[in-house]
Amino acid sequence: MDFLRPGSLDEALAMKAATPEAVPIAGGTDVMVELNFDKRRPPALLDLGRVAELSGWRTDDGHVRLGATVPYARIVGELGDLLPGLAMAARTVGSPQIRNRGGVGGNLGSASPAGDAHPPLLATGATVELASVRGVRTVPADEFFLGPKRSVLAADELVTAVTVPSAAGPQQFAKVGTRNAMVIAVCSFGLALDTGTRRVGTGIGSAGPTPLRAAAAEDFAAEVLPWDDPPALTDEVAREFGELVAAAATPIDDVRGSAAYRRRALSVLARRTLRWAWQDVRVR
């Protein structure tokens, strides 16, 4: 197995074009597990650890451009105010060691339906930046995934960044697992409220072949929430929202949980996160 170690983004893209089978590695929290268990043996690894262009973030016109290799620990420590939903999700990822190494770029690259970063990206309307020697393109997060472990990423492309709107209202993230840490989600849910545009965004994880949005739930909540003079959220609204979120999921039975359990859990997570977020709207 060859080990490719570019020192710049241009060099990384040239290496990826010359060796499309090379697997990118930054934190290695997914790739190294597959290598250690002999589930994958690529001809080359493309180490992105020295590519400075991928390791930072900046704000631009109400958005945050987050480099692909910025680790979860920095998202938690530096972006909790600008991207609260993503920061909440980042806090739930693995152990402190994994949060210090892994990042959103790797989460997207693996394209797992259970990726913790995915629901907040869908809920906020984020876009994914893909680059190759042919140029740069952006893809909406909810169009990036094609199936389990499959995405629109071409063989010669790298995930270079995600662009996420800065929070324009409360955001939440919650997931269900067999324990609080070091666990793959049985299911997860992200929620974003935009109090200016009165938009409701959702993201469902680990309950379908890809991360999903609950479009009917978004439309329902955006229409019935009393934005002008927010009273307490009624049980009826919370329950209907939860049921619409559960209906949007397409889960399967597997070793982590049954399809029925996932739908039930998503309904509960949706109700809870909407209540938490709406309470934040009321006290602002």
C-alpha positions in Angstrom: 0.0 0.0 0.0 1.4 3.4 -1.0 1.3 6.4 1.4 0.8 9.7 -0.4 1.5 12.8 1.7 0.7 16.1 -0.1 1.7 19.4 1.4 -0.9 21.6 -0.3 -4.4 21.3 -1.7 -3.2 21.5 -5.3 -0.8 18.7 -4.7 -3.5 16.6 -3.0 -5.9 17.1 -6.0 -3.1 16.2 -8.4 -2.3 13.0 -6.5 -6.0 12.1 -6.3 -6.4 12.6 -10.1 -3.3 10.4 -10.7 -4.4 7.7 -8.2 -8.3 7.8 -8.0 -8.3 4.6 -5.9 -6.3 6.4 -3.1 -8.4 6.7 0.0 -8.2 10.1 1.8 -7.3 10.0 5.4 -7.2 12.9 7.9 -8.2 11.8 11.4 -8.4 8.2 10.4 -11.3 7.4 12.8 -13.2 5.5 10.1 -10.5 4.4 7.6 -8.1 2.9 10.2 -10.9 0.8 11.7 -11.6 -0.7 8.3 -7.9 -1.3 7.8 -7.4 -2.9 11.2 -10.3 -5.3 10.7 -9.1 -6.0 7.1 -12.4 -4.8 5.6 -10.6 -2.6 3.2 -7.2 -2.7 1.5 -6.8 0.2 -0.9 -3.8 0.6 -3.1 -2.9 3.9 -1.5 -3.8 6.3 1.3 -3.8 10.0 0.7 -2.9 11.8 3.9 -4.5 15.2 4.2 -3.0 16.1 7.6 -0.5 18.6 6.2 -3.0 20.4 3.8 -3.4 23.7 5.6 -6.2 24.8 3.2 -8.5 22.2 4.8 -7.8 22.8 8.4 -9.5 26.2 9.1 -12.8 28.0 9.1 -14.0 31.5 8.3 -17.3 33.5 8.3 -18.5 35.0 5.1 -21.9 36.8 4.5 -23.8 35.0 7.2 -22.3 31.6 6.6 -19.5 29.6 8.0 -17.1 27.8 5.6 -15.7 24.9 7.6 -12.6 23.1 6.2 -13.0 19.4 5.8 -10.3 18.5 8.4 -11.3 20.8 11.2 -11.8 18.4 14.1 -14.9 18.0 16.1 -13.2 19.3 19.2 -12.6 22.7 17.5 -16.2 22.8 16.3 -17.4 22.3 19.9 -14.9 24.9 21.3 -15.1 27.5 18.6 -18.4 27.3 16.8 -21.0 26.7 19.5 -22.6 30.1 19.0 -22.5 30.2 15.2 -23.3 26.5 14.5 -25.0 25.3 17.7 -26.7 22.2 16.1 -23.4 21.0 14.6 -21.6 21.6 17.8 -24.2 19.6 19.8 -23.7 16.7 17.4 -19.9 17.0 17.6 -20.1 16.6 21.4 -21.7 13.2 20.9 -19.0 11.8 18.6 -17.0 9.0 20.1 -14.4 9.8 22.7 -12.3 12.9 23.4 -9.5 11.2 21.3 -11.8 10.7 18.4 -13.2 14.3 18.6 -9.6 15.6 18.5 -8.9 13.7 15.3 -12.1 13.2 13.3 -14.0 15.9 11.4 -17.0 16.6 9.2 -15.1 15.9 5.9 -14.4 12.4 6.9 -18.0 11.9 8.1 -19.2 13.0 4.7 -16.6 11.0 2.9 -17.7 7.7 4.5 -21.3 8.6 3.7 -22.7 6.5 6.5 -26.4 6.9 7.2 -25.5 7.0 10.9 -23.0 9.9 10.7 -23.6 12.3 13.6 -22.7 15.4 11.6 -25.2 14.7 8.8 -28.6 15.6 10.5 -27.4 19.2 11.5 -26.1 19.7 8.0 -29.4 18.8 6.4 -31.4 20.8 9.0 -29.5 24.0 8.3 -29.4 23.7 4.5 -25.6 23.3 4.3 -23.7 22.8 1.1 -20.8 20.5 0.5 -17.7 21.7 -1.5 -16.1 19.1 -3.7 -12.8 19.8 -5.6 -10.7 18.1 -8.2 -8.2 19.2 -10.8 -11.2 19.8 -13.0 -12.6 22.5 -10.7 -14.8 23.1 -7.7 -18.5 22.3 -7.3 -21.0 22.6 -4.5 -23.8 20.2 -3.7 -26.6 20.7 -1.2 -26.2 18.4 1.8 -29.5 16.7 1.2 -28.4 15.8 -2.4 -25.0 14.5 -1.5 -25.9 11.0 -0.3 -27.0 8.3 -2.8 -27.2 5.2 -0.5 -25.4 3.5 2.3 -21.7 4.4 2.0 -22.4 6.0 -1.4 -22.4 9.7 -2.4 -22.0 11.9 -5.4 -18.3 12.3 -4.8 -16.4 11.4 -8.0 -13.3 9.2 -7.9 -11.0 12.1 -8.5 -12.7 14.5 -6.0 -12.1 15.4 -2.4 -14.5 16.9 0.1 -12.8 20.2 0.9 -15.3 22.1 3.0 -18.9 22.5 4.1 -20.7 25.9 4.1 -23.3 26.2 6.8 -25.6 29.2 7.4 -24.9 30.9 10.8 -27.7 30.1 13.2 -30.7 32.4 12.8 -32.6 30.8 15.7 -32.4 27.9 18.1 -31.0 24.6 17.0 -31.0 21.1 18.6 -29.6 17.7 18.1 -30.4 14.4 19.9 -29.6 10.8 19.3 -30.5 7.4 20.8 -27.8 4.8 21.4 -27.1 1.9 23.7 -25.0 4.2 25.9 -24.0 7.9 26.1 -20.6 7.7 24.4 -18.5 5.6 22.0 -21.7 4.4 20.2 -23.1 4.4 16.7 -26.6 6.1 16.8 -29.6 3.8 16.7 -31.2 7.0 15.3 -30.6 10.7 15.5 -32.4 14.0 14.8 -31.4 17.5 14.0 -33.6 20.6 14.1 -33.0 24.2 13.1 -35.5 27.1 13.5 -35.0 30.3 11.6 -37.0 32.9 13.4 -36.4 35.5 10.6 -37.6 33.5 7.6 -39.8 31.3 9.8 -38.2 28.2 8.3 -38.0 24.9 10.1 -35.2 22.5 9.1 -34.9 18.8 10.0 -32.3 16.0 9.6 -32.8 12.3 10.3 -29.9 10.0 10.9 -29.6 6.2 11.0 -33.2 5.6 9.9 -32.9 5.1 6.2 -30.4 4.2 3.5 -29.2 7.9 3.6 -29.7 10.8 6.0 -33.1 12.3 5.4 -35.1 15.4 5.8 -38.7 15.3 7.0 -40.2 17.8 4.6 -43.8 17.4 5.6 -42.9 18.0 9.3 -40.9 21.1 8.3 -43.9 22.5 6.4 -46.3 21.7 9.2 -44.3 23.3 11.9 -43.5 26.4 9.8 -47.2 26.9 9.3 -48.6 26.3 12.7 -45.9 27.6 15.0 -47.1 31.0 16.5 -44.0 33.0 15.5 -45.4 36.5 16.3 -46.3 36.0 19.9 -44.9 32.7 21.0 -46.9 30.9 23.7 -45.9 27.5 25.0 -45.9 24.7 22.5 -49.1 22.7 22.6 -49.1 18.9 23.0 -51.0 18.5 19.8 -48.4 20.4 17.7 -45.5 18.5 19.3 -47.2 15.2 18.8 -48.1 15.8 15.1 -44.6 17.0 14.4 -43.1 13.9 15.9 -45.5 11.7 13.9 -44.6 13.4 10.7 -40.9 13.0 11.4 -41.3 9.3 12.2 -43.3 8.9 8.9 -40.5 10.4 6.9 -38.0 7.7 8.1 -37.4 4.4 6.2 -35.6 2.3 8.8 -34.7 -1.3 8.8 -34.3 -3.9 11.5 -30.6 -4.5 12.4 -28.4 -5.3 15.3 -28.7 -1.9 16.8 -32.5 -1.7 16.8 -35.8 -2.6 15.0 -37.5 -0.4 12.5 -40.4 0.0 14.8 -38.2 1.2 17.7 -36.4 3.7 15.4 -39.7 5.2 14.3 -40.9 5.5 17.9 -37.6 6.9 19.1 -37.6 9.5 16.3 -41.1 10.6 17.2 -39.9 11.2 20.8 -36.7 13.0 19.7 -38.6 15.3 17.4 -41.1 16.2 20.0 -38.4 16.9 22.6 -36.1 18.9 20.3 -39.0 21.0 19.1 -40.0 21.8 22.7 -36.5 22.7 23.6 -36.0 24.9 20.6 -39.4 26.6 21.0 -38.6 27.4 24.6 -35.5 29.1 23.4 -37.6 31.2 21.0 -39.9 32.2 23.8 -37.1 33.4 26.1 -35.2 35.4 23.5 
